[in-house]
Amino acid sequence: MPVAGDQPLDAPLSPKPEPEGKALRRNRVWAWGLVSDYAQRGGRLRAFDLIGECARQRHCIHADRAIKASDALAPLQEAIREHGAPECIRSGNGPELIAKAIQGWLAENGIEALCIDPGRPWRNGYAESFNGRFREERLDREMIRTLSESRVIFADWKDCCSNHRPHGSPSALTPSEFATRQIQPACGSDRPSGDLHPRQLKPKPNNKKPVENLSFKPG
């Protein structure tokens, strides 16, 4: 005898509401963070990293001597051009990531900022896990002598993690393969970057000469 509230077996399933801030689909939530270290020849190294939480895909590892709020916008916009715009970005409370330049740009472009509570880094678990593995596998193992060398090493590790190393959580696929399979209209936000408002980026000069309209008379 059917129990009150039961649905017929052939009834369509009602989609379960997605928990707020939960990365259950592509481009739902990105996370970012900062890692600090020192080069062997002296000088500080800072790395700004950006990861897609659903596919565990590394979108960016940007290295520099110092990274201000405005410095984070350029690699962020470059990642959006390549992967589409996220719905939310989860971050810690570092001054570079909660500055008005960052928060204003996110609000202007309809990207929700999910700032974790101070003193609770585990709430940004994907970025923290990524940074821990990044330090263990690269910063602690490599003799990084210069900033230029760090950029080559970091780019190689990013490519390995995203395109060649399968991840256990997203169906034992590489993050790039998992993200590619989710590129469907119903999966995540694939809003193109063309409708975003750029800021802090200087336009590239157009050095091409205009093509003149040439007319030829028959000989």
C-alpha positions in Angstrom: 0.0 0.0 0.0 1.6 3.3 -1.0 2.8 5.5 1.8 1.7 9.2 1.8 4.3 11.2 0.0 5.6 8.4 -2.1 5.9 9.1 -5.9 5.1 6.6 -8.7 8.2 4.8 -10.1 7.6 6.4 -13.5 7.3 9.9 -12.0 10.0 12.4 -13.0 12.6 13.0 -10.3 12.6 16.4 -8.7 16.2 17.9 -8.8 17.7 18.3 -5.4 18.6 21.9 -4.6 22.3 22.5 -4.7 23.9 23.6 -1.4 25.0 27.1 -1.3 28.7 27.4 -2.3 28.9 23.7 -3.1 30.9 22.8 -6.3 28.7 20.2 -7.9 29.2 21.4 -11.5 31.7 23.0 -13.7 32.4 26.6 -13.1 30.2 26.7 -10.1 33.0 27.6 -7.6 36.6 28.5 -8.2 39.0 28.9 -5.3 42.2 30.9 -5.0 45.1 31.5 -2.6 48.6 32.6 -2.2 51.8 30.8 -1.4 55.1 32.3 -0.4 58.7 31.1 -0.7 62.3 32.3 -1.4 64.6 31.8 -4.4 68.0 30.3 -3.9 69.7 33.4 -5.3 67.8 35.6 -2.9 64.5 37.4 -3.2 60.9 36.5 -2.2 58.7 34.4 -4.4 54.9 34.6 -4.3 52.5 32.3 -6.3 48.9 33.2 -6.9 46.9 30.0 -7.7 43.4 29.5 -9.0 41.6 26.1 -9.1 38.1 24.9 -10.2 36.7 23.0 -7.3 34.4 20.6 -9.2 37.0 19.2 -11.6 40.1 20.0 -9.4 41.5 21.8 -12.5 44.4 24.2 -12.0 43.5 27.3 -13.9 46.5 29.4 -13.0 49.8 29.5 -11.0 51.1 33.0 -11.4 54.5 33.7 -9.8 56.1 37.1 -9.0 58.2 38.8 -6.3 55.1 40.5 -4.9 51.4 40.2 -5.7 49.0 43.1 -5.1 45.3 43.0 -5.5 45.5 44.6 -9.0 48.1 41.9 -10.0 45.6 39.1 -9.4 43.1 40.5 -11.9 45.2 39.9 -15.0 45.7 36.1 -14.4 42.1 35.8 -13.3 40.8 37.4 -16.5 43.1 35.3 -18.6 41.7 32.1 -16.9 38.1 33.3 -17.5 38.9 33.8 -21.2 40.1 30.2 -21.4 37.6 28.4 -19.2 34.5 30.7 -19.0 33.3 32.8 -16.0 32.7 31.1 -12.6 29.6 31.8 -10.6 31.5 32.1 -7.3 35.1 32.5 -6.1 36.0 31.2 -2.7 39.0 32.8 -0.9 40.7 33.4 2.4 41.0 36.8 4.0 44.4 37.9 2.7 44.5 41.6 2.0 45.3 40.9 -1.7 42.1 38.9 -2.2 39.6 41.0 -0.2 40.7 44.4 -1.4 38.2 46.8 -2.9 39.8 46.4 -6.4 39.1 42.7 -6.4 35.7 42.8 -4.7 34.5 45.6 -6.9 35.5 43.9 -10.1 33.8 40.6 -9.0 30.6 42.5 -8.1 30.6 44.4 -11.3 30.8 41.2 -13.3 28.2 39.2 -11.4 30.7 36.8 -9.7 29.9 36.1 -6.1 32.7 36.4 -3.6 32.7 33.6 -1.0 35.1 34.8 1.8 35.7 32.2 4.5 35.5 33.2 8.2 38.9 34.5 9.6 40.9 31.7 11.3 39.2 28.9 9.5 41.3 27.9 6.5 39.7 24.5 6.3 36.6 26.2 4.8 38.8 26.8 1.7 39.8 23.2 1.6 40.4 22.8 -2.1 42.8 25.7 -2.2 44.5 24.7 1.0 45.0 21.1 -0.2 46.3 22.3 -3.5 48.8 24.6 -1.8 49.9 21.9 0.5 50.6 19.5 -2.4 52.2 22.3 -4.4 54.6 23.1 -1.6 55.4 19.4 -1.0 56.0 18.4 -4.6 57.6 21.6 -6.0 58.7 24.2 -3.4 60.3 21.7 -1.0 61.8 19.5 -3.7 63.1 21.9 -6.4 66.1 24.2 -6.1 64.4 27.2 -7.5 67.1 29.8 -8.2 65.3 32.7 -9.9 61.9 34.0 -10.6 62.1 33.1 -14.3 63.0 29.5 -13.3 60.1 29.3 -10.9 57.6 30.2 -13.7 58.8 27.4 -15.8 58.7 24.9 -13.0 55.2 26.0 -11.9 53.8 25.9 -15.4 55.1 22.4 -15.9 53.5 21.2 -12.6 50.2 22.9 -13.5 50.2 21.1 -16.8 51.0 17.7 -15.2 48.2 18.1 -12.5 45.5 19.3 -14.9 46.2 17.3 -18.1 48.2 14.1 -17.2 47.5 13.1 -13.6 44.2 11.3 -13.1 42.3 12.4 -9.9 40.4 9.9 -7.8 37.3 12.1 -7.1 36.2 13.1 -10.6 35.7 9.6 -12.0 39.4 8.7 -12.1 39.9 11.1 -15.0 42.3 13.9 -15.4 40.8 17.3 -14.3 40.9 18.5 -17.9 39.0 15.4 -19.2 36.4 15.7 -16.5 35.9 19.4 -17.2 35.5 18.8 -20.9 32.8 16.2 -20.3 30.9 18.7 -18.3 30.8 21.4 -21.1 27.0 21.2 -21.6 24.3 23.9 -21.4 23.0 22.4 -18.1 26.4 22.1 -16.4 27.8 25.1 -14.7 28.2 28.6 -15.9 29.8 28.9 -19.3 29.2 32.6 -19.6 31.7 33.8 -22.1 34.3 36.3 -21.0 33.2 38.8 -23.7 30.5 40.3 -21.4 32.9 41.0 -18.6 34.1 44.4 -17.9 37.9 44.4 -18.0 39.9 46.4 -15.4 43.5 47.0 -14.7 44.5 45.6 -18.1 46.1 47.9 -20.7 44.8 47.3 -24.3 47.4 45.9 -26.7 48.5 48.5 -29.3 47.3 47.9 -32.8 50.4 48.2 -35.0 48.7 47.0 -38.1 48.4 49.5 -40.9 44.9 49.8 -42.5 44.5 48.1 -45.8 43.8 50.6 -48.6 41.2 50.0 -51.2 43.0 49.6 -54.4 41.4 49.9 -57.8 42.8 48.4 -60.9 42.1 49.5 -64.5 42.0 46.8 -67.1 45.1 46.8 -69.3 
